[in-house]
Amino acid sequence: MKFKRSPIICILGHVDHGKTTLLDSVRGTTVAKKEAGGITQMIGASYVSKADIDGISKDLAQKMNVNLMVPGLLFIDTPGHEAFTNLRDRGGSLADLVILVVDVNNGFQPQTVESIKILKQYKTPFVIAANKIDAVDGWRSIKTTSFMEAFSKQPEHIQTRLDEKLYDIMGKISEYGFDSERFDRIKDFTKQIAIIPISAKTKEGLSELLVLIGGLSQKFLGDELEIEDTGRGKGSIIEVKEEKGLGTTLDVIIYDGILRKNDEIIFMSTNGVAKTKVRGLLEPNLGGKEKFVFVDDVVAAAGVKIYAPDLEGAIPGSPIEVVEDFERDSKTIEAQFKSVIFQKSGELGVVLRADSLGSVEALLRLLKDAGIPVIDAAVGNITKKDVLAASAVAQSNQFLGVVLGFNVKILDDATMESQNSNIQIIYSNIIYRLIDQYNEWVKEEKEKIKKHALEKVVWPGKIKILDGYIFRACKPAIFGVEVLAGRVRKNYRLMNKSGEVVGEIREIQKEKEKVEEAGVGDQLAISCDGINIGKNVAPGEILYSYLTEDEIKKWDDQISMLNEHEKTIFEEMKKMLRKYF
């Protein structure tokens, strides 16, 4: 017999835009109402029943012409990309619908954009929760969970102010190919993304949000929510955890069928497809003495902890299924992950390590979009072996010879090898920051190379021979100078305004101390070979550092390394030397 399962809901959005507060509000509101016994806490998820939703939204549902048929909504407890990308199946996400939280006052931020890109890649339906309406200047919060009721009580100019902020969101999301509108103004939900203004803090708008995601899930997912009550359990590993007295356990979201105690299950491990037998299924024991309570079975959609032997190598993000035909089922799972269980590519690229298959897959896509090749990607902590692999790449391309780590540990031997071999390990627990940090590192390294290369190139410099400070006329000439612009160094050749070389700096002294270099504003003494004061140069004369044709070309390529005064004298010097080159 078939029945409808609860839609699986994930919450995405930028840091501090209110993802966790929204999840807490969903829990708190339904628990506070008590009409149907409140929310059910599961492993890795919170279940809000239809009765709970009706308790705070029944009148509103009728006004919105929504008749909820789903048994409830299953909210994944960990907001963010990690949970979303781990809920995966056949290249798509198991999340039936995503709530993208956007701070209505701050608009789109880097993680908002990244979320939209990931949603687009996975083709996952989503709505936008325009959060923090209570922080809109002049907004008067009232005790209601309905946005429409709260909105109707606002002065007209505040209503306009909020609408303007929503228009900004609409304009921004249109850049990514999505048409959107405030939910109550949408005629066809298949053509526009619904924006629901809310305050996760005051709970205004929560009623519309729950009704809308319930209604949209059943309307557009339809048959996808129908499952067999006798079907074999299928799910996705959210987390691999050590539990006292149990050892390694799996936190799993079951999205199809039934999982029972003593079922044989298969999943991806670090050694390939693994099989084991379920010894126990655990759910939270809220308020009880023991942390968990054992159950005989779980029916989709639900979160559960699996206790079984040989789970140590299980990979977060892997599908997990009750075995029907091991050979066939293992091939199915392997086929799903050929693109993610990354085979070493032939081309040079970065080494990638992430906390789950879902994270690896999301990063591989984002790195590809950013034009960053990957030579080796896998789930797991960063080891010495990974640093050595990056070191081998660095022999051919120093900008690709790095290790990228997302949400994993850097083992001590990796840190030591990184320091010894000067190989960079770039780590972040935010996906978009990892790619940004890599790009920043590449930029810094290129700047270092430029600077190092230019250290060997003669710098544009302009000096004036100080009248009254001629200490020796020739062999070598010793005299006082002021650096008017740029810089001069020991062994620089000097030229006059005609572009003719008149001598070479042998030594520079500043306050009777030998120095290698002098900069703008410095007054000091220099000794020069080739100069004869009164014959080929005169007191008060302006001299310049001499640049070869090759050095002029290098400075033309790296003109940004010069300040404005240096650029000016460089152009002067080019004109002087034009007749020679």
VOGU-3710 file (C-alpha; in Angstrom, 3 decimals, decimal comma):
1> mkfkrspiic> 0,000/0,000/0,000  1,231/3,472/-0,837  1,142/6,482/1,451  2,548/10,017/1,437  5,711/10,629/3,398  6,681/13,942/4,939  8,701/16,276/2,719  12,343/16,724/3,772  13,161/20,398/4,333  16,662/21,911/4,487
11> ilghvdhgkt> 17,586/25,476/5,458  20,370/27,338/3,615  21,676/30,885/3,754  24,551/33,184/4,676  26,197/33,214/8,098  24,140/35,214/10,655  21,129/35,603/8,377  19,013/33,553/10,810  19,096/29,884/9,718  19,463/28,451/13,226
21> tlldsvrgtt> 17,045/30,979/14,741  14,434/29,992/12,152  14,865/26,304/12,980  14,586/27,111/16,696  11,439/29,157/16,020  9,825/26,304/14,078  10,536/23,999/17,016  9,546/26,538/19,662  6,304/27,653/18,048  4,941/24,174/17,496
31> vakkeaggit> 6,042/22,994/20,937  4,487/26,035/22,599  1,105/25,454/20,946  0,710/21,972/22,500  -2,414/21,177/20,453  -0,962/17,969/19,082  1,701/17,182/21,618  4,316/19,372/19,943  7,245/18,546/17,756  8,883/15,118/17,522
41> qmigasyvsk> 12,645/15,211/17,962  14,509/12,702/15,776  18,156/11,929/15,110  19,415/14,744/12,899  15,923/16,074/12,245  12,833/17,677/13,760  9,401/16,507/12,681  6,503/18,960/12,609  3,187/17,137/12,198  0,233/18,322/10,113
51> adidgiskdl> -1,675/18,800/13,355  1,105/21,072/14,650  0,965/23,168/11,476  -2,836/23,314/11,578  -2,597/24,479/15,177  -0,895/27,726/14,221  -1,988/28,077/10,593  -5,407/26,463/10,015  -7,340/29,666/9,265  -4,475/30,939/7,157
61> aqkmnvnlmv> -4,311/27,685/5,164  -7,984/28,091/4,260  -7,421/31,709/3,192  -4,450/30,611/1,070  -6,541/27,756/-0,367  -4,033/25,148/0,832  -5,290/21,738/1,969  -2,371/19,982/3,626  -2,339/16,268/2,785  1,227/15,456/3,838
71> pgllfidtpg> 1,616/13,980/7,341  4,023/16,742/8,324  7,395/18,328/7,562  10,809/16,849/8,388  13,320/19,641/9,067  16,997/18,700/8,925  18,499/19,882/12,216  21,831/21,106/10,831  21,256/24,147/8,654  23,767/24,799/5,893
81> heaftnlrdr> 25,492/23,253/2,901  26,913/20,267/4,755  23,508/18,782/5,528  22,077/19,704/2,140  24,901/18,197/0,105  24,941/15,053/2,248  21,245/14,494/1,543  22,003/13,301/-1,925  20,930/10,667/-4,391  21,893/10,101/-8,024
91> ggsladlvil> 23,493/13,520/-8,404  20,539/15,360/-6,881  19,549/16,317/-3,366  17,182/14,334/-1,184  15,936/17,613/0,246  12,476/17,982/-1,268  12,421/21,690/-0,659  14,880/24,279/0,641  14,224/27,434/2,616  16,833/29,998/1,555
101> vvdvnngfqp> 17,138/32,492/4,406  18,088/36,031/3,356  18,487/38,962/5,739  16,001/41,411/4,236  18,108/44,360/5,425  21,503/43,130/4,192  20,392/41,339/1,023  22,535/38,850/-0,859  25,901/37,888/0,638  28,576/35,446/-0,653
111> qtvesikilk> 26,993/32,354/0,933  23,574/33,367/-0,399  24,994/33,356/-3,907  26,760/30,055/-3,298  23,503/28,553/-1,989  21,665/29,614/-5,144  24,382/28,111/-7,345  24,170/24,804/-5,461  20,348/24,803/-5,614  20,531/25,438/-9,340
121> qyktpfviaa> 23,026/22,595/-9,805  20,862/20,164/-7,857  17,618/21,482/-9,425  16,041/21,660/-5,963  12,807/23,645/-5,439  13,182/26,465/-2,916  11,451/29,428/-1,330  13,081/32,545/0,099  12,481/33,463/3,727  13,174/37,210/3,815
131> nkidavdgwr> 14,168/37,288/7,473  14,524/40,042/10,100  11,507/42,112/9,084  11,397/43,165/12,757  14,678/45,043/12,128  13,234/47,077/9,225  13,395/50,690/10,364  9,997/51,618/11,837  8,511/48,085/11,827  6,140/47,485/14,752
141> sikttsfmea> 6,124/43,840/15,760  2,831/42,418/17,006  2,027/39,122/18,701  1,167/36,989/15,697  2,735/34,257/13,581  1,057/35,645/10,453  2,956/38,011/8,174  -0,214/39,280/6,503  -1,734/40,234/9,848  1,474/41,939/11,000
151> fskqpehiqt> 1,912/43,683/7,627  -1,648/45,054/7,669  -0,938/46,782/11,013  2,095/48,680/9,682  1,926/52,311/8,489  1,850/52,659/4,707  5,375/54,083/4,467  6,740/51,070/6,404  4,880/48,698/4,071  6,507/50,522/1,146
161> rldeklydim> 9,923/50,351/2,823  9,649/46,570/3,215  8,455/46,139/-0,373  11,475/48,100/-1,614  13,782/45,712/0,247  11,940/42,752/-1,284  12,335/44,305/-4,754  16,103/44,431/-4,138  16,066/40,672/-3,435  13,954/40,064/-6,564
171> gkiseygfds> 16,410/42,047/-8,673  19,417/40,204/-7,301  18,009/36,694/-7,732  16,969/37,518/-11,301  20,706/37,745/-12,098  20,826/33,978/-11,553  17,895/33,209/-13,834  15,062/33,130/-11,288  11,862/35,182/-11,364  10,439/35,841/-7,892
181> erfdrikdft> 7,630/37,665/-6,102  6,099/38,087/-2,666  4,160/34,860/-2,028  0,676/36,466/-1,820  1,126/38,128/-5,231  2,077/34,977/-7,151  -0,418/33,596/-9,654  1,670/30,597/-10,812  4,119/29,041/-8,345  5,724/26,978/-11,136
191> kqiaiipisa> 7,053/30,160/-12,735  8,081/32,292/-9,760  10,068/31,743/-6,569  7,980/32,619/-3,511  9,397/35,182/-1,075  7,930/34,962/2,430  8,810/37,905/4,699  9,404/36,598/8,239  10,988/37,329/11,573  12,567/34,202/13,021
201> ktkeglsell> 12,957/36,218/16,232  9,320/37,350/16,722  7,853/34,472/14,629  5,895/36,858/12,359  5,426/35,122/8,985  6,079/31,625/10,345  2,494/30,514/9,667  2,669/31,438/5,984  6,089/29,817/5,652  4,953/26,448/7,072
211> vligglsqkf> 1,705/26,383/5,089  3,434/27,386/1,879  6,280/24,857/2,017  3,795/22,115/2,928  1,468/23,093/0,092  4,246/23,545/-2,477  5,814/20,198/-1,538  2,633/18,213/-2,105  1,643/20,208/-5,194  4,893/19,978/-7,130
221> lgdeleiedt> 6,499/16,812/-5,792  3,300/14,766/-5,974  4,190/11,136/-6,668  7,752/11,647/-5,419  6,345/11,788/-1,880  4,499/8,480/-2,299  6,217/5,424/-0,841  5,366/1,767/-0,256  4,734/0,864/3,374  6,463/-2,454/2,703
231> grgkgsiiev> 9,339/-1,012/0,654  12,946/-1,560/1,689  14,523/1,305/3,555  16,666/3,814/1,692  18,441/6,773/3,187  21,487/8,991/3,366  24,239/9,076/6,004  24,328/12,514/7,609  27,040/11,848/10,172  29,340/9,098/11,445
241> keekglgttl> 29,562/9,385/15,258  31,269/7,652/18,158  28,804/6,945/20,991  29,843/5,758/24,451  28,963/2,095/24,895  27,982/1,700/21,236  31,125/2,540/19,292  30,750/3,887/15,749  27,151/4,754/14,815  25,481/6,281/11,764
251> dviiydgilr> 23,050/9,191/11,880  20,797/8,595/8,889  17,824/10,226/7,199  15,466/7,557/5,807  13,636/8,936/2,772  11,956/5,805/1,411  10,453/2,585/2,781  11,045/0,993/6,180  14,276/0,185/8,008  14,048/-2,611/10,596
261> kndeiifmst> 16,282/-4,090/13,253  18,264/-7,073/11,841  18,020/-5,732/8,257  21,184/-6,119/6,195  22,312/-2,742/4,853  24,909/-1,533/2,339  26,689/1,822/2,136  29,870/3,413/0,805  32,980/3,061/2,945  36,579/4,117/2,497
271> ngvaktkvrg> 37,207/0,604/1,130  34,291/0,565/-1,325  30,757/-0,778/-0,848  30,322/-2,279/2,646  27,630/-4,557/4,101  26,555/-5,054/7,718  23,568/-6,086/9,840  21,536/-3,592/11,896  21,821/-4,469/15,585  19,765/-1,566/16,822
281> llepnlggke> 17,812/1,534/15,777  17,913/4,439/18,201  15,862/7,591/18,671  16,386/10,408/21,207  14,974/9,710/24,665  13,850/13,237/25,505  13,678/13,803/29,239  14,625/10,200/29,980  17,555/8,924/31,998  19,119/7,208/28,992
291> kfvfvddvva> 20,242/9,268/25,993  18,551/7,000/23,425  15,644/4,596/23,197  15,713/1,501/20,960  12,946/1,033/18,358  12,134/-1,932/16,112  11,685/0,019/12,884  11,496/3,468/11,319  9,275/4,578/8,448  10,245/7,292/5,959
301> aagvkiyapd> 10,690/10,173/6,246  12,599/10,014/9,507  15,937/10,487/11,204  17,464/7,547/13,092  20,748/6,373/14,594  21,995/2,968/13,384  23,998/0,730/15,703  25,842/-2,077/13,879  29,298/-3,694/13,550  31,920/-2,587/10,998
311> legaipgspi> 30,727/0,996/10,552  34,166/2,615/11,066  34,839/3,281/7,378  31,362/4,632/6,559  31,440/7,857/4,550  29,093/10,749/5,395  26,933/11,587/2,385  26,791/7,959/1,250  23,439/6,397/0,401  22,400/3,539/2,649
321> evvedferds> 19,961/0,812/1,592  18,451/-2,401/2,877  20,045/-5,203/0,849  17,825/-7,023/-1,619  20,451/-8,269/-4,068  23,976/-7,393/-2,890  25,682/-7,547/-6,290  23,031/-5,462/-8,020  22,563/-2,990/-5,154  26,303/-2,427/-4,691
331> ktieaqfksv> 26,683/-1,696/-8,414  23,836/0,825/-8,151  25,507/2,644/-5,269  28,912/2,624/-6,983  27,372/3,990/-10,184  25,848/6,900/-8,254  29,239/7,913/-6,945  31,582/7,420/-9,878  31,744/11,179/-10,247  32,378/11,697/-6,548
341> ifqksgelgv> 34,627/8,798/-5,540  37,245/10,677/-7,440  39,661/8,820/-9,642  43,028/10,584/-9,872  42,926/12,733/-12,978  45,735/12,934/-15,522  45,971/16,723/-15,357  47,759/18,771/-12,727  45,524/20,168/-10,011  44,971/20,797/-6,321
351> vlradslgsv> 44,522/18,025/-3,747  41,059/18,156/-2,125  39,928/16,601/1,156  36,416/17,086/2,572  34,210/15,700/5,319  31,645/13,911/3,171  30,837/12,695/-0,323  28,278/15,466/-0,655  30,860/18,101/0,228  33,374/16,602/-2,219
361> eallrllkda> 30,784/16,667/-4,982  29,697/20,250/-4,264  33,324/21,415/-4,129  34,275/19,608/-7,335  31,473/21,436/-9,132  32,352/24,816/-7,643  36,079/24,353/-8,311  35,310/23,412/-11,903  33,185/26,563/-12,280  36,075/28,594/-10,838
371> gipvidaavg> 38,518/27,041/-13,322  40,553/25,290/-10,607  41,578/21,745/-11,670  41,696/18,904/-9,117  44,177/16,027/-9,297  42,917/14,072/-6,289  39,741/14,402/-4,191  38,510/12,222/-1,358  36,669/12,118/1,953  38,983/12,170/4,959
381> nitkkdvlaa> 41,463/14,112/7,059  44,569/15,715/5,556  47,636/13,461/5,876  51,343/13,627/5,062  50,602/11,625/1,894  48,289/14,412/0,657  50,987/17,048/1,224  53,520/14,908/-0,659  51,044/14,613/-3,559  50,686/18,411/-3,631
391> savaqsnqfl> 54,473/18,761/-3,463  54,811/16,634/-6,606  52,328/18,922/-8,395  54,244/22,008/-7,222  57,312/20,814/-9,143  55,399/21,595/-12,348  52,933/24,261/-11,173  53,471/25,965/-7,830  50,001/27,539/-7,843  48,278/24,144/-8,018
401> gvvlgfnvki> 50,602/22,428/-5,549  48,331/22,963/-2,536  45,983/20,941/-0,335  42,423/22,231/0,134  40,596/21,000/3,230  36,899/21,446/3,989  35,624/20,653/7,490  38,343/18,031/8,151  41,293/17,668/10,527  44,880/18,379/9,539
411> lddatmesqn> 46,954/15,554/11,007  50,245/16,379/12,753  52,369/14,599/10,141  50,678/16,699/7,433  51,419/19,943/9,294  55,064/18,941/9,731  55,475/17,957/6,078  53,749/21,181/4,997  56,267/23,241/6,987  59,265/21,226/5,774
421> sniqiiysni> 58,299/21,272/2,097  56,730/24,753/2,108  53,443/23,386/0,735  50,336/25,370/1,592  47,347/23,741/3,312  44,261/25,912/2,868  41,410/25,075/5,252  37,883/26,366/5,824  34,588/25,146/7,206  32,705/27,387/4,777
431> iyrlidqyne> 32,710/26,202/1,165  32,828/29,580/-0,588  35,587/30,815/1,748  37,783/27,853/0,812  37,758/28,866/-2,854  38,169/32,554/-1,963  41,139/31,740/0,290  42,768/29,732/-2,488  42,340/32,584/-4,984  43,709/35,071/-2,428
441> wvkeekekik> 46,723/32,819/-1,815  47,445/32,537/-5,560  47,230/36,318/-5,897  49,639/36,829/-2,974  52,098/34,262/-4,348  52,100/35,924/-7,763  52,746/39,305/-6,126  55,678/37,806/-4,196  57,138/36,405/-7,415  56,774/39,776/-9,117
451> khalekvvwp> 58,461/41,558/-6,227  61,265/39,023/-6,088  61,829/39,289/-9,837  61,842/43,086/-9,654  64,397/43,111/-6,858  66,959/42,146/-9,504  65,746/44,801/-11,941  67,092/48,357/-11,785  64,469/50,582/-10,161  63,622/53,993/-11,677
461> gkikildgyi> 65,515/56,599/-9,647  66,183/60,338/-9,846  68,919/62,116/-7,848  70,341/65,628/-7,584  74,066/66,304/-6,996  74,187/68,675/-4,011  76,265/71,800/-4,671  78,776/72,349/-1,875  79,055/68,639/-1,091  81,724/67,562/-3,569
471> frackpaifg> 84,249/65,574/-1,526  86,277/64,167/-4,418  86,085/64,940/-8,152  87,017/61,543/-9,615  88,537/58,034/-9,313  86,109/57,556/-7,624  84,044/60,718/-7,415  82,545/61,176/-3,932  79,688/63,647/-3,499  76,427/64,336/-1,690
481> vevlagrvrk> 73,072/63,686/-3,370  69,349/63,906/-2,633  67,008/61,215/-3,953  64,177/63,148/-5,630  62,086/60,152/-6,724  62,203/56,366/-6,890  65,272/54,649/-5,441  68,935/53,980/-6,189  71,114/51,028/-5,205  74,758/50,057/-5,112
491> nyrlmnksge> 76,064/49,042/-8,600  73,359/51,067/-10,423  74,626/52,869/-13,519  73,720/56,559/-13,705  72,756/58,566/-16,798  72,228/62,233/-17,569  69,167/63,855/-19,148  70,452/62,908/-22,598  70,321/59,212/-21,711  74,134/58,912/-21,677
501> vvgeireiqk> 75,734/56,693/-19,015  78,101/58,834/-16,925  79,152/56,418/-14,163  78,340/53,600/-11,757  77,553/53,736/-8,028  80,289/51,939/-6,093  79,118/52,683/-2,525  76,340/54,509/-0,633  76,796/56,001/2,850  74,050/57,389/5,057
511> ekekveeagv> 75,168/59,080/8,267  78,606/57,429/7,816  77,024/53,961/7,639  77,200/51,882/4,449  73,747/51,087/2,991  72,649/49,083/-0,040  69,782/51,344/-1,110  68,487/54,908/-0,843  64,887/56,059/-1,206  63,027/59,265/-1,952
521> gdqlaiscdg> 63,935/62,140/0,404  67,252/60,598/1,486  70,300/62,893/1,548  73,551/60,930/1,554  77,003/60,470/0,057  77,795/58,198/-2,873  81,022/57,161/-4,539  80,970/56,599/-8,304  83,340/55,186/-10,889  83,432/56,981/-14,248
531> inigknvapg> 82,182/60,337/-12,994  84,460/63,367/-13,128  82,869/66,361/-11,415  83,272/69,466/-13,578  83,898/67,427/-16,754  81,078/64,947/-17,489  78,748/66,087/-14,673  78,274/69,330/-12,774  77,252/70,223/-9,210  73,442/70,651/-9,033
541> eilysylted> 72,918/68,336/-12,036  70,035/65,820/-12,126  70,979/62,192/-12,808  68,870/59,066/-13,301  69,352/55,337/-12,829  70,049/53,758/-16,218  67,531/51,218/-17,558  68,244/48,683/-20,299  65,689/47,963/-23,018  64,813/44,669/-21,290
551> eikkwddqis> 64,293/46,436/-17,945  61,999/48,989/-19,580  59,866/46,148/-20,973  59,674/44,509/-17,537  58,521/47,750/-15,929  55,957/48,276/-18,670  54,536/44,848/-17,765  54,637/45,524/-14,008  53,776/49,222/-13,988  51,348/48,692/-11,073
561> mlnehektif> 54,356/48,011/-8,813  55,398/51,681/-9,121  53,856/54,574/-7,185  52,674/57,688/-9,015  55,993/59,596/-8,659  57,932/56,551/-9,850  55,608/56,180/-12,834  56,255/59,827/-13,734  60,063/59,514/-13,711  59,833/56,168/-15,503
571> eemkkmlrky> 58,009/57,919/-18,357  60,678/60,673/-18,310  63,432/58,066/-18,538  61,721/56,220/-21,408  61,659/59,441/-23,429  65,376/60,032/-22,747  66,270/56,507/-23,871  63,902/56,315/-26,857  66,625/57,310/-29,347  68,785/54,382/-28,194
581> f> 66,166/51,598/-28,242
//
